Amino acid sequence: MGSGKVTSSELKGKHVTVAGLGVSGVPAAKVLHGLGAHVTVVNDGADERAMAQAAELETLGVTVRLGDGATLPEGTELIVTAPGWKPDKPLFTAAAEAGVPVWGDVELAWRLRGPDAAPWLAVTGTNGKTTTVQMLASILRAAGLRAAAVGNIGVSLLDAVLGEERYDVLAVELSSYQLHWAPSLRAHSAAVLNLAPDHLDWHGSMEAYAADKGRVYEGNRVACVYNAADKATEDLVRAADVEEGCRAVGFTLGTPAPSQLGVVEGILVDRAFVEDRHKNAQELAEVSDVSPPAPHNIANALAAAALARAYGVPARAVRDGLRAFTPDAHRISHVADVDGVAYVDDSKATNTHAAEASLAAYESIVWIAGGLAKGATFDELVAKSAKRLRGAVLIGADRALIREALARHAPEVPVVDLDRTDTGAMLAAVQEARRLAVTGDTVLLAPACASMDMFANYNKRGDAFAEAVRELGAGA
């Protein structure tokens, strides 16, 4: 089916297999069925949720095979896969042998765009994607543009592309999984915020993970935005095949060089999208316009500003959009002050890279950490953050890995090891943190681990922390 756009008539009558149900598979199956394709959905599991989704699709006339995601249905001409399905699955091996193309739902959305479709400003990276995309959408709307934050943020790109609402531009969050399955995507401009080891069990290596992230730059028209403090992101720009005239634009927390955005005396400034960038700089906003003004969040704001400026947004809209932006819950969120100690919820810090950024935002910290390590090691994180730690309280299944790193790199830091993984452990952790903290400290939940050993997700973990802090305050 080539590498360009597809029309609904080209999909009509095609035998398409959708791999996986869930938040991307169900919309893809509905869209394809609505376009007249013969759709078969295959799914590994057959749990209660899958059976409910299958029943919904079967009432439309979609064939669903539960408990068999390995076999290629006879006659399949195209596979549309959920992004989380690993490339080494038997289904994809069979597809390769049969010469059947595999698209992700992002690829399907990209190919189904109409002739006057809104351009995509794309954001990827190990951490900060959702916040940056939301900031970007806020800036675009402040400029009077019809814009939306879509993609891996939880809003289906298929809905955005095929829905009735007409957008001027889309702020698109893309995961490495989605990029792997979207070979023909060509964004207006794109940013890779940072690169740190993550999802290596899926990609197989750091090199493969970085290469999939780097796909976001392919075919960019105006700007490839990279992190000047993270050379790996600049290397991806250098390796990308972009359109003639597309520029590399860096962002930095320091004074920007020409073709960069950065910070000068508390002001976010642009030396990329101005006339005579070797001599001039454009003030965009104050650091205090960014909420919260933690270093990694300022970096997010600069990346969002760079993409917005690449699209032609005026400086005032950057300021107004950043002021209007409110971060999601559980992202370095101040819960309360109790007895002169600040309690901050960054449950979203589910890996070491995110936790390092969170810890860097405070001077004196009682750190609540632990959970499922997902193969991570903690020596570098602890070594970099040791001087900021007043104490540490460890919870969760893999807390011993953090305890051992603390013993090696911060032996003077008092550590409370809570030998329990029930959800009530969070209240005990907050109580222990209070005992270690003194006036002026920050008790920071930045687990550096996934939550599923104790909680349904990072949101529930953050909620438990906030509830425990409220209980603490009520008894103060």
Salt bridges, closest charged atoms under 4 A:
ASP44 OD2 - LYS89 NZ 2.54
GLU56 OE2 - LYS30 NZ 2.54
ASP68 OD2 - ARG65 NH2 3.29
GLU77 OE1 - LYS14 NZ 3.72
GLU107 OE2 - ARG111 NE 2.72
ASP168 OD1 - ARG146 NH2 2.82
ASP198 OD2 - HIS199 NE2 3.45
ASP198 OD1 - LYS374 NZ 3.82
ASP212 OD2 - HIS180 ND1 2.94
ASP212 OD2 - HIS203 ND1 3.03
ASP212 OD1 - ARG215 NE 3.22
GLU234 OE2 - ARG238 NH2 2.72
ASP235 OD1 - LYS231 NZ 2.89
ASP270 OD2 - ARG309 NE 2.75
ASP289 OD1 - ARG323 NE 2.78
ASP320 OD1 - ARG319 NH2 3.00
ASP328 OD2 - ARG331 NH1 3.65
ASP337 OD1 - HIS334 NE2 3.00
ASP339 OD2 - ARG434 NH2 2.72
ASP345 OD2 - HIS330 ND1 2.55
GLU356 OE2 - LYS384 NZ 3.32
GLU363 OE2 - ARG388 NH1 3.62
ASP379 OD2 - ARG408 NE 2.75
ASP379 OD2 - HIS409 NE2 2.66
GLU380 OE2 - LYS384 NZ 3.06
ASP417 OD1 - ARG399 NE 2.47
ASP417 OD2 - ARG403 NH1 2.18
ASP419 OD1 - ARG399 NH2 2.61
ASP422 OD1 - ARG420 NE 2.91
GLU432 OE1 - ARG435 NH2 2.72
ASP441 OD2 - ARG390 NE 2.77
ASP463 OD1 - HIS330 NE2 3.17
GLU467 OE1 - ARG470 NH2 3.42
